[in-house]
């Protein structure tokens, strides 16, 4: 019987502002338990609520099941835009705090999740009750501020999803004009007739 058919019964409170999954790995069980004790002591210093400890494969999968369904939950809730960012690990709290402040400025809410171990943050911006006009004309300003903050923190505008068509218009935040022209020249060199993925990044 799969988790998809029977989701795990884990109590998630509405007052929880974030969830952190920490997975340890190794062949020495005693050392792993010692690592978990240290981790528990650290998170307890930061007003963490209940710390759930998975000591079996099934319990571990139950916790990861929730993480893997975040994206689906966002899709079911509203129209959204997902932006892919990455910063040095130690700057991740500043990025998350900044995203929320920018959201307050432009009137949007966001669901953020990602991989804290490598500083990657997926920012899902929820349309919710925003008008189509605000969504089309004002939101890009907020996204530009998010990317500017990301770069200022030593990061870049794509952590793992690539630039693609969606982030094309924001490349000037992370790259200089010289760098952008160099990219265009390389594309022209290898694709003088513009037949490779035409109209996506460089003509």
Secondary structure by P-SEA (a helix, b strand, c coil): ccccccccbbbbbccccbbbbbbbbcccaaaaaaaaaaaaaaaaaacccbbbbbccaaaaaaaaaaaaaaaaaaaacccbbbbbbcccccaaaaaaaaaaaaaaaabbbbbbbcccccbbbbbbbbccccccccccccaaaaaaaaaaaaaaacccccccccccccccccccccccaaaaaaaaaaaaaaccccccccccccc
